[in-house]
Amino acid sequence: MSELQCGPSMHRLHQRLLAYPESPSPRGLDLLALLHDLVRRLDSEATPDALAALAGLPLCESGTVESTVVELDEAEFARLYQQFENLDDVTLDAIERETQAALKQNGLANTNTPHQPKAETAEPPSALLQMVWLLTDDAFTGVTLFASDLVSLLHSADTLMAQAHPNRQDEDQREELIRLALNGLRLKPQGETDREARDRLLMVSSTERARVVAASRAAEERAEAIRQALAEQRAREAADKYTRE
């Protein structure tokens, strides 16, 4: 009897990762809200306790992103908006020049042209963010998932792979990320048996390869130590025999 539930096809999930958006990834409370919605969508019986555990994810901490939003009540916003609407182009240009001069004077000059925000070099998405993107695919709504498994997978996402920021353009790294996500949710790719899914995961697992390499090196070091000890013992025995003769 199969222990793993049949999940989406590998082809579909590869395409999903390749479609990861180039826009900045959510952080802080935005990411936390997204995760709450995701877990509830995949497990309608998710408990408040299960959802509360998501707040412990580093990227979900409220201090991860400093908010720059100034909250105004409706009346104040309407007053300021009306003032802005009444300004002509000449006045707006004058305000722009004064602002740039003040910024330059304080070493904060904005060298970008007006209305063209400075392009930021975005950090590559982590394994966690890529898994979140993967799990938002509609293919996962057709299988039975549990909040406990989802939360556990999300908490361990960034430690499952040897790469902190998997390269989604690399087919092997994509496959490893996909198979780790499926395995964590007790799923197997469409068209595979339980054994095939587990064997393939071991084959592509970077952490498993690292473990095997480390074990092989340790075995070689032990064998070398034994060879050296035997050589030293033979040398001592030969020296003792020479001394007796």
C-alpha positions in Angstrom: 0.0 0.0 0.0 1.3 3.4 -0.9 2.4 5.7 1.9 2.7 8.8 -0.3 -0.2 10.7 -1.9 0.1 11.4 -5.6 1.0 15.1 -6.1 1.5 17.4 -9.1 3.7 16.4 -12.1 7.4 17.3 -12.0 7.1 19.2 -15.3 4.4 21.5 -14.0 6.4 22.3 -10.8 9.6 22.9 -12.8 7.7 25.4 -14.9 6.2 27.0 -11.8 9.7 27.7 -10.4 10.9 29.0 -13.7 8.1 31.5 -13.5 9.2 32.9 -10.2 8.4 36.7 -10.4 11.2 39.2 -10.7 9.4 41.7 -8.4 10.7 42.0 -4.8 9.8 39.1 -2.5 7.4 39.8 0.4 9.0 40.2 3.9 7.9 40.8 7.4 4.2 41.1 8.1 3.4 40.9 4.3 5.0 37.4 4.1 3.4 36.3 7.3 -0.1 37.2 6.0 0.7 35.4 2.7 1.7 32.3 4.6 -1.4 32.4 6.8 -3.6 32.5 3.7 -1.5 29.8 2.0 -1.8 27.3 4.9 -5.5 28.0 5.3 -6.1 27.5 1.6 -4.3 24.1 1.7 -5.8 23.0 5.0 -9.1 24.6 5.8 -8.9 23.0 9.3 -5.6 24.8 10.2 -5.7 25.8 13.9 -4.6 29.1 15.3 -1.8 27.4 17.1 -0.4 26.0 13.9 -0.6 29.4 12.2 1.0 31.1 15.2 4.2 29.1 14.7 4.7 30.9 11.4 5.6 34.1 13.2 8.9 32.4 14.3 10.2 32.4 10.7 13.1 35.0 10.5 11.7 36.6 7.3 8.3 37.0 9.0 9.6 39.1 11.9 7.9 42.5 11.9 11.3 44.1 12.1 12.5 42.6 8.9 11.2 45.5 6.9 11.0 49.0 8.2 7.7 50.5 7.3 7.9 53.9 5.5 4.1 54.4 5.4 2.7 57.4 7.2 -0.8 56.8 8.4 -3.2 59.7 8.0 -6.9 59.9 8.9 -9.3 60.4 6.0 -9.8 64.1 6.7 -6.1 64.9 6.8 -5.4 62.9 3.6 -8.2 64.7 1.8 -6.8 68.1 2.8 -3.3 67.3 1.7 -4.5 65.7 -1.6 -6.5 68.9 -2.3 -3.5 71.0 -1.7 -1.5 68.9 -4.2 -4.2 69.1 -6.8 -4.1 72.9 -6.6 -0.4 73.1 -7.4 0.6 74.1 -11.0 3.6 72.6 -12.8 5.8 75.6 -12.1 5.3 75.3 -8.4 5.8 71.5 -8.4 9.1 72.0 -10.3 10.2 74.6 -7.7 9.4 72.2 -4.9 11.4 69.5 -6.6 14.5 71.7 -7.0 14.3 72.9 -3.4 14.0 69.3 -2.2 17.0 68.1 -4.3 19.1 71.0 -3.0 18.2 70.2 0.6 19.1 66.6 0.1 22.4 67.5 -1.6 23.3 69.8 1.2 22.8 67.0 3.7 24.7 64.4 1.7 21.4 62.7 0.7 21.2 63.8 -2.9 19.0 61.7 -5.2 20.9 61.3 -8.5 17.9 59.6 -10.2 15.7 61.5 -12.5 12.3 62.5 -11.1 9.7 59.7 -11.0 12.3 57.0 -11.8 13.0 55.1 -8.6 16.5 53.7 -8.2 16.7 50.1 -9.3 17.8 47.8 -6.4 19.8 44.7 -6.8 17.4 42.1 -5.3 18.9 39.3 -3.2 18.2 35.9 -4.8 15.1 34.3 -3.3 15.8 31.8 -0.5 14.7 28.2 -0.5 11.8 29.2 1.8 10.5 31.9 -0.6 10.8 29.6 -3.6 8.9 26.9 -1.8 6.2 29.4 -0.9 5.9 30.3 -4.5 5.8 26.6 -5.5 3.0 25.8 -3.0 0.8 28.6 -4.2 0.4 26.7 -7.5 -3.2 25.6 -7.9 -2.0 22.0 -8.4 -1.7 21.7 -4.6 -5.3 22.5 -3.9 -6.4 19.1 -5.3 -4.5 17.0 -2.6 -5.0 16.5 1.1 -2.4 18.5 3.1 -2.1 19.2 6.8 -1.1 22.5 8.4 1.4 20.7 10.7 3.3 19.3 7.7 3.2 22.7 5.9 4.5 24.7 8.9 7.2 22.1 9.5 8.3 22.2 5.9 8.4 26.0 5.9 10.5 26.1 9.1 13.0 23.7 7.7 13.1 25.0 4.1 16.3 27.0 4.4 18.2 24.1 6.0 17.2 21.3 3.7 19.5 22.2 0.9 23.2 22.9 0.8 22.5 26.1 -1.1 21.0 29.0 0.9 19.6 30.5 -2.3 19.0 27.7 -4.8 19.5 28.7 -8.4 16.1 28.0 -10.1 17.8 28.2 -13.5 19.7 25.0 -12.5 17.6 22.0 -13.3 19.2 19.8 -10.6 18.6 22.4 -7.9 15.1 22.9 -9.1 14.4 19.2 -8.9 15.9 18.9 -5.4 13.8 21.8 -4.1 10.6 20.3 -5.7 11.3 16.9 -4.3 12.1 18.1 -0.9 8.8 20.1 -0.8 6.8 17.1 -2.0 8.5 14.7 0.5 7.9 17.1 3.4 4.2 17.1 2.5 4.1 13.3 2.1 3.6 13.6 -1.6 5.2 11.9 -4.6 5.4 13.3 -8.2 2.6 12.2 -10.5 3.5 8.9 -12.3 6.1 7.7 -9.7 5.9 5.0 -7.1 6.9 5.6 -3.5 10.2 3.9 -4.0 11.0 5.8 -7.2 10.2 9.1 -5.5 12.5 8.3 -2.5 15.3 7.0 -4.6 15.2 10.0 -6.9 15.2 12.3 -3.9 18.4 10.7 -2.5 20.0 11.0 -5.9 19.4 14.7 -6.2 19.8 15.6 -2.5 22.8 18.0 -2.1 22.8 17.4 1.7 22.9 13.6 1.1 25.8 14.0 -1.3 27.6 16.1 1.3 27.0 13.5 3.9 28.2 10.7 1.7 31.4 12.7 0.8 32.1 13.4 4.4 31.6 9.8 5.4 33.9 8.7 2.6 36.6 11.1 3.6 36.3 10.0 7.2 36.6 6.3 6.2 39.7 7.2 4.1 41.2 9.0 7.0 40.6 6.1 9.3 42.1 3.6 6.8 45.2 5.9 6.4 45.6 6.1 10.2 45.4 2.3 10.4 48.0 1.8 7.6 50.3 4.3 9.3 49.9 2.6 12.7 50.6 -0.8 11.1 53.7 0.6 9.3 55.0 2.0 12.6 54.4 -1.3 14.4 56.3 -3.2 11.7 59.1 -0.7 11.9 59.3 -1.1 15.7 59.2 -4.9 15.4 62.0 -4.8 12.8 64.1 -2.6 15.1 63.6 -4.9 18.1 64.6 -7.9 16.0 67.7 -6.1 14.8 68.6 -5.1 18.3 68.3 -8.7 19.6 70.4 -10.1 16.8 
